[in-house]
């Protein structure tokens, strides 16, 4: 599945970007706490497909409860280090059939595989339906770490950011990465090394000749 990420401060800008997302996309990710005038009803009216709502402030439980007042939300993404296994939140998610994504980002480097596996296990132990584990590649060798994580058979989103990390973004979906973040155009890019849709299509169409 490919996902367009939206990180804006105004609801009007969010809706404007949604209107520009091509039909190629399976779902969107919206950073809810970044939006000063967040409106769930407008969001649901603008996007009828699956969506990930990224919550960066889990202390605002009233907002989370409002978000989970509908079965339309497919995923709630919370940072792994901020989540303490809150049973109230987990029960709320299950009530409305929303899946919990616990995410971890390293914006500087990629750890050894043994440490990466510990991060994955921590997410599982805290009850994640999907673990999202993102590193920054400083060499092509770093991209092997997410590839090894994908071999575990876990329900996982993993790749590397950065210029070297582009290789992991390209091959991860062929190794079992659950969701792949692709920018509809350059205005949508939210992370270093993220490919645009045109770049993604060009590379993916070329891959079979490399895999023979």
Residue, then its C-alpha position, 0 to 999 in steps of 0.5 A: x500500500x502507498x500512503x501520502x503524508x500530510x503535515x500542515x497547520x491549517x485545516x484548509x491546507x490539509x483539505x487542499x492537499x487531499x484534493x490533489x492526491x491521485x487515485x493511485x493512493x491507498x491511504x493518507x497519513x494526517x498529523x493531527x496535533x499539528x493542525x490548529x483548527x482540526x475538524x474530523x468531520x471535514x477530514x472524513x468528508x474529504x477523504x473516503x478511504x483508509x487513513x492514519x492519524x498521527x498523534x504526537x500528544x497522547x495527553x490530549x485524550x479528549x482529542x483521541x476519544x473524538x477521533x475514535x468516535x467513528x469506525x472510519x479511522x483505520x490506524x492511530x500512530x503514536x510514538x513508541x517512546x510516548x506510549x506506556x501501554x495505556x489500556x484505556x486507549x487500547x480498549x478505545x481503539x479496539x471498540x472502533x476497530x482501529x489498529x495501533x501503530x507504534x512508531x520509532x524514528x532515529x533521525x541520525x543513524x541506523x543501530x545494529x540489528x540486535x538493537x533494532x530487534x529489541x525496538x521491534x520487540x518493545x513495540x510488540x510487547x506494548x500491544x502494537x498491531x503494527x510496528x513502524x521502525x524508521x532509521x537514517x542510513x549513512x551507508x548502503x550497509x545500513x539499509x540491510x537492517x530494515x531488510x533483516x527486520x522484514x524477515x522476522x515476519x512481523x507486521x511492520x513498516x520499516x525502511x531508512x531515511x536519507x539519500x542512502x535510504x532510498x534503496x530501502x524505500x524502493x525494495x521494502x514493499x517487495x520484502x513485506x513492508x506494510x505501508x510505503x510513504x510516497x509523496x504525490x509531488x515535492x510539496x508533499x515530501x515530509x522526510x529526507x529521501x522520500x520519493x515522489x509518485x513519478x519517481x516511485x512509479x519509474x523505479x517500481x516499473x524497472x524492478x522486474x528486470x533487476x530481479x530476474 
